[in-house]
Amino acid sequence: GGFVTANGATETSGEVTWSGDIVASATIVFTATVKDKSDLYGDTVTNTAEYTSDNAGSGADQAAFTIIDDPEYKIYLPLVFRNHSS
């Protein structure tokens, strides 16, 4: 696991930090990969974004999701016929 797209962000001890100036309505995207760890199934991950603004003060918001083990997702390898006549 690790950052795929960091856009200047850093990660230390599981916490992602980014600092910089953005214009109103801008979007900053951070993409990371994680390893499938079945011992985390059922855990809830909460992402918290905190901001400080010169003209609008400061604040924070959160988004949470639960890690699930979905048995519906399966990978099937193709069946390969060698020297097969039809």
Phi and psi in degrees as a GROMACS rama.xvg file:
@    title "Ramachandran Plot"
@    xaxis  label "Phi"
@    yaxis  label "Psi"
@TYPE xy
157.251  -178.787  GLY-2
-68.7893  136.068  PHE-3
-97.8265  -48.9734  VAL-4
-128.042  116.987  THR-5
-104.043  -25.3812  ALA-6
48.3524  38.9436  ASN-7
89.4287  -1.13652  GLY-8
-77.6624  155.969  ALA-9
-125.841  155.323  THR-10
-123.976  129.786  GLU-11
-139.256  122.374  THR-12
52.0239  41.0393  SER-13
82.0362  2.7852  GLY-14
-111.806  126.7  GLU-15
-95.5555  131.053  VAL-16
-126.787  135.934  THR-17
-141.254  141.939  TRP-18
-139.722  138.515  SER-19
169.763  176.806  GLY-20
-98.7738  135.755  ASP-21
-135.31  156.239  ILE-22
-88.9788  162.142  VAL-23
-55.8566  142.639  ALA-24
71.64  7.60737  SER-25
-76.9199  156.421  ALA-26
-122.451  133.287  THR-27
-114.254  127.83  ILE-28
-116.245  131.817  VAL-29
-119.782  129.484  PHE-30
-121.473  131.224  THR-31
-134.671  154.531  ALA-32
-106.531  152.768  THR-33
-131.637  155.176  VAL-34
-88.5383  143.594  LYS-35
-72.5055  112.323  ASP-36
-123.353  106.524  LYS-37
-61.3963  -21.12  SER-38
-72.4287  -6.99656  ASP-39
-96.379  -8.31466  LEU-40
-56.0028  132.561  TYR-41
93.5164  -16.4022  GLY-42
-73.8784  149.692  ASP-43
-104.889  131.39  THR-44
-105.175  128.837  VAL-45
-115.956  121.223  THR-46
-96.1437  129.87  ASN-47
-120.909  128.086  THR-48
-112.107  126.691  ALA-49
-115.562  143.808  GLU-50
-138.9  156.347  TYR-51
-133.526  133.261  THR-52
-130.057  143.032  SER-53
-66.285  -32.6478  ASP-54
-111.533  -10.2423  ASN-55
-125.402  13.8933  ALA-56
75.2968  -145.024  GLY-57
-138.166  167.813  SER-58
-177.82  -172.396  GLY-59
-155.01  159.801  ALA-60
-147.94  157.355  ASP-61
-132.348  153.929  GLN-62
-139.162  136.623  ALA-63
-127.21  151.153  ALA-64
-146.584  156.052  PHE-65
-107.225  136.379  THR-66
-79.8459  122.013  ILE-67
-118.993  154.046  ILE-68
-102.959  104.901  ASP-69
-100.646  105.948  ASP-70
-68.8013  -7.41553  PRO-71
-73.3945  -19.451  GLU-72
-89.7941  108.882  TYR-73
-130.039  151.596  LYS-74
-110.942  126.14  ILE-75
-114.409  131.049  TYR-76
-80.9888  147.729  LEU-77
-70.071  150.571  PRO-78
-86.5648  124.873  LEU-79
-112.652  126.287  VAL-80
-100.778  129.446  PHE-81
-112.055  131.25  ARG-82
55.728  41.5759  ASN-83
-98.9667  129.883  HIS-84
-104.549  137.476  SER-85
